[in-house]
Amino acid sequence: MDEITIMQAEVLKTLASPRRLQILHRLAEAPCEVSRLAADIGASQPNVSQHLAVLKAAGIVEAEREGREVRYRLTDPDVMVACAVMRGVLERRLHRLGRLSRNDLLAAELVEIQ
């Protein structure tokens, strides 16, 4: 297995957290310090700090010090492009499943009528 595939699997594991995705969406708006980020997403500061540490270890976010404050930002904004592509795939899947379930209901109603 090649190195990039292994790295991709690691990043995808890191992104497999709703809270981390929420953090990424917030950071896509603008860099932010932990306390503000926690307030913005409605989470505790220690919890956000833990998630940021995981995201930082995976190379998805980086910290930059400004005086006494540490601000986090995305290392590459294209991570949000990848998230948007996956979201589109899932929305289309839900749409197809919704269509299938409507078709199943219609088929069941036709069977009952006959």
Secondary structure, DSSP 8 states (H G I E B T S, - for coil): --HHHHHHHHHHHHH--HHHHHHHHHHHHS-EEHHHHHHHHT--HHHHHHHHHHHHHTTSEEEEEETTEEEEEES-THHHHHHHHHHHHHHHHHHHHHHHHHHHHHHHHHHHH-
